[in-house]
Structures are given as structure tokens and as C-alpha cells.
Amino acid sequence: MKEYRYDKLLNIKTRRKKWIHADLHHNPYEPTPYHALETLCHNYHITSHDQIVDFGCGKGRLNFFSHYYYQASVTGVEMNYKLFKEAIKNRYRYMEQTKQATDPISFHCCLAEDYRIDPADNRFYFFNPFSIQVFKQVVNNILHSAAQSAREIELIMYYASNAYIRFLDGETAFERQKEIVLPEMINRDPYERFNIYRLTGTE
């Protein structure tokens, strides 16, 4: 019910209607459930000063939800052209519905590892979008950006794979700050949670 209600509120279409082809390094399109985004909203602080990048954004659900509730700037990065075009259509629908300026909402059709990180980007969202090999490249790009422009940086990961966690814990300067478990999933699925990692020593 929430999937329909929030899409209607935001005047967007982000539900998955069919399985979209993926490959060895990229997982199929699966939007973050709205009930999970509600849990994140209640347990994690985002402000209008934050600049979020959603890797594997699909049709842009996180982008519009974050802008609507936080007025944050949000960039979606999507390699699938059909999904990218759907995100652009949703951007027009969202603008018509909310009468808000959508300059803070942008989309890029490119591989995640090819996205040029803006010096102001400081929150990076991942819903297990690709293989550990791609994830490592993206994280290394983030680390390089932090070295060039010092700032507080956090990774927000939903349904993170064990490989993601092992890499961050064992091979990077990121430190786990918080784990947000979805209440209804405590005893059902150990991956149904958010992990928040912060890059230390950047300010």
C-alpha cells in the first residue's frame, strides 16, 4: 500500500513492473521499499545542506523522497538508459505535482565508476547495486575526492552484501557509525537493514 501511496503523493512511477535485465556486475532494478525509507528517515539525520548521490538510482525513488522530505540535493547515477529515461520523466511529474524547483535533483546515465564526484557530494547511497569489484572502484573514487576536498562523508547502505562490509571494515578508513534494523524484519532477514559508514580524518 505504501508503494502506491508514496508514488501518488510524489506523482512518480517507481514500482518495478517487470524484471529488468542485469549482468555479472550489475544487479536488477529493485527500488528501496518506502517502509524502509520511512525507517531511515526516523533514524538518520539528513539536512538541506547535504548532497546525496544514489548509485544505481533506477527510476529515482530515493531522489524524490529525499528532496521532498529534506530538501536535500540529490544526484542519481544509472547505467540503464531505459531506467534513466523513466527517472527523467518522473522528474517532470514531480515538478508538476509539488511546484518545487527541481534544480537540486539531477540524473546521470553512466557507469557508477565513471561518475565524476562533485566536491560537495557528501552522502552516498547504495542498495546493493553492483558487484564488489565495482563497489571498490566507486569507493576508491570517493576516497580520492575526499583527499582532494576534505569534508565529512558518509555511506548509506541498504541490504549491503557481506563482501561490501568486509571491504569497508578491513580495507578502508571508513568506520561503521550506525546500524538501523527494520523492526518488522529483525527475525526474518538479516540483510534488511541500513549500515552507515563515516570517513574519518577528513576535516
N, C-alpha and C positions, 0 to 999 in steps of 0.2 A: 504493500500500500504506500509506503514512504517513497518508493521508487517513482511511482506515478505522481504523488502529491508534490514532491520537490521539483520534478521536471516541469510540472504545470505551473508552480509558483515562479520558477525562473524562466519559463517559456522556452525550454530547451528539450532536445530529444537525445538522451544519452543511454537509454537502456539497450542492452545487447539483444538484437533480434535474431541474429544467426551467428554461427561460429565463423570468425574471420581467420583466414589462413595465416599461420605463423611459420617460422623456420627454426633451424637449430639454435640460433642465438636470440630469438625474439619470441616472447610468449603471446598467445592470442589475446585479443581485446577483452578486457573484463573491468568495467568501471568499479571504483570503490563503492561499496554499498552506502547508501545515505545514513543508515543507522550507525555505521562505523564512523562516518564523518561527524555525526552528532556527538559521539563519544569523544572523538578527538577535540571537537570544539569546546567541550566541557572540561577537558583535562590538559589542554595545551594552549599556551598564550601566543597569539599572532596579533600583530598590530598593523595599522595602515602604513607604517613605515617599512614593513618587511617587503621583500621582493622574492617571490616564490617561483621556483622552476619545477614543473611537473614533467618528469621524463617518462615517455610513453603515455601521453595525456589522453590518447584516444579522441573522443568527441568533446572533451573539455569539461567534464563534470566538476572536477576539483577546482578548475579555474573559476567557474561561475559561482560555485558555492563559497569559495574563499573571498572573492570580490564582493559578493552580496553581503556576507556577514562581517567581514573585517575591513573592507575597502582596501585590501592589500593589492599590490601589483602582482600579476601572475602571468608567467610565460609557460605555454605548453609546447613540448617538443614531441613530435610524432613522425615516424618514418613512413607510415602507411598513408598514401596520398588520398585514398577514399575517406579514411577517418579524419585526416586533416581538413578536407573539404566540408565534412559534416561539422567539424568544430567551427569553421568559419561561418557556416550557416547558423549555427547556434549563437554565435556572437551577434549576428544581426537580430535574431529573435530576442535575445536577452536585452539588447539595447532598446528595442521597441517596447518591451514589457516594463522595464524598470526606469526608463527615461534617464539612465545614468550614463555618464561619459564612459566609453569603453577603452580609452587610450591605455589604461593600465592592464588591459587584457590583450595578449598577443599570442600568436601561434607560429611555429617554425616547422616546416616539413623537411626534416633531415635526420640523419642517424644521430643518436644521442651523443656519441663520442665526437661528432663533428660540430656540435653546438658550441658557439663562442660564448663563454661565460662572461656576463657583464660584471664589472667591479662592484656593482650594487646588489647583485644576486646574493642572498644570504640564507635562504631556506630552500632545500632541495627535497622533492617528494618522489618516492619510489614505491610502486605497488608491484614488486617483483616482476618488472617489465622485460628483463632480458637475462642472458647467461652471466655467470660470474666473470667471464672474460671481458664482456662489455662493461659490466659494473666496475671492474677495476680500472678500465680506461677512463670512465666518466669520473670516478672518484679522484684519480690522478689529475685530471683536468681541474677539478675543484681545488685540489691542494696547490696546484700551480697558480691558480687565480688568487688563492689566499696569500701565497708568497709574494705576489705582485702587488696586492692591495689588501692589507691587513684588516680583518673585520671578524665579528662573531659569526660563525657558520654552523648551521645545524642540518642534519639529515633526518627526514621524517620517513620512516619505512613502515609500510603496512604489509603483513604477510611475508616478512623477509625470510629468505631461504637460509638454511644453516651455513651455506657457503658464504653468503653476504656477511653474516655475523662473525664467522671465523676470520674472514679477511679484515674486517674493521677492527676487531679486538686484537688480532695478532700482528697486523702488518701496517697499521696506520696510526696517526696521532689522534684520531677520533676516540672519544670516550663516551660510553653509554651513560646518559643522564636520566632516562626515564623509560619505563615500560608501561604501556597502557593496554590492559586486557579488556576485551569486550565482555561485559558482565554475563551476557547470555551464552558465551562460548567458553567459559572457564573450564568446563569439564568435557567439552566436545571437540575442540580443535586447537591444539597448542600454537598454531601459526596465526590464529585470528587475533592479532594484537598489533599495536604500534610500538616501534622502538625508536627512541630519539637519541641521536648521537650528536655530540658537540665537538668541534675542533678547538682544542685548547692552545693557548700561547700565540694567538693571532692578533691580540690587541695590546 
